[in-house]
């Protein structure tokens, strides 16, 4: 939900999100910049940064699927933990850790790639303007 208000110096922007994380905060700042920019080229550039598909959850999940271990390698890694000379509890914990790491729905990993890709999008646009 978002609401725009007029003020003396610029357009104010109020927006609420279900989450309160860095990626949402940066998106709000970019939207605020779009609202208060008079340069149309700048507005288009910022909108392209926000609408780039590489920051969508589905695109990141596709990337994680490609980047992740193959089924054969994943099974080998689990077997290595299972048959390691470790106490039973440590083996279970290492298997859980491996499964969590390879899970494409890992929220922490998805948020990391959202932040990383958003910063890359901003840097690409910034570098294009310099040269």
N, C-alpha and C positions, 0 to 999 in steps of 0.2 A: 504494500500500500504506500502510495506516495502523494504528497501534497506540495504545491508550489504557492509561495506567498510573495507579494511584491513588497520591497522595502525601498528605502531612499537610495542606497548605494548599489544594490544588486538584487537579483532574484534569490530568495531564500528557498531552500529545498529541505523538506522533511520526509523521511522514508523509514519504514519499519520493516525489519526482517525477522524471520523465525530464529535465525542464528545470529550470533554476534561474533563474527570472525574476521580475520584480516582481509580476505577476498571480498566480502560484502562491504567492508569499510572502504576499500580502494574503489570499488564500483560506485559507491555513493559519491566519493570525491570526484570521480570522472564525470558522473552525471551532473554534479554541481558545476563543474567546469564547462560542460556543454551548455547548460542553461545560461551561464553568464558570459559566454564567449560571443563576440560579435563577428569573428572571423569564420566564415562558412567552411572554408577548407579545414580549419582546425576542428570544427564540429564534426565534419564527416570523418576525419581521421580518428577522433576519439570514439565516435559511434562504431567505426570498424573495429577498433580495439575491443570494445565491449561485446560486439556481436560475433567476434571470431569464434568459429566452432571448436578451436583447440582448447577452449576453457569450459566446454560443456562436459558434463559427467559421462555421457555416452561415448564421446570421442576419447576421453581419458581411459575409460574401461576398454575400448577397442585397442588403444595403445598398450595398456597393461597386458591384455591377452597376447599381443604380438611379442612383447618384451619378456613375458614370463617363461618359466621352464616348460619344456615339452612334457607330455604325460610320462614318457619313459624316464626322462631325467628327474621329474618330480618323484616318481615311484622309487628310483634309485636313492634319492636323497632321504626319503622316508625310511627306506630299508637300512641305510647307513646309520640313522639315528636309532632304529629299532634294535639292530644287532650290535650296537656299540657297547663297549665294556663300561657301561654307566649303570648306576642304580636305576631301578624301574621308574621312579618319580622323575628323575632327570631326563630319561629317555622320553617320557610322556611330554614333559615340558618343552623339550627341543622339537618334538614332532608338532606340538601345538603351535610353537613359534614359526616353524616352517610353513605350516598350513595358513596361518594368519598372514604371513608375509606374501604368500602366493595368491591370496584371495583377491579377486578383482573388485570386490565390494568393500575393500578396506578403506574406510572413510578418511583415515589419516593420510594414506597414500594419495587418495583422490584430491584432497584439499592441498597437499603439497604440490601436485602437478598443476592444479588450477592456479595457485600463486606463481609458480615457476613460469607457466605459459603466459599468464597475464603480464608479468614483468618482461618476458621476452618480446611480447607484442608491443609493449610500450618502448622498449629499447630499439626494436626494428624501426618503428615510426620516428623515433628521435634521431637515429643515425641517418635515415633517409633525408631528414630536413637539413642536417649539417653539411652534406656533400652535394 
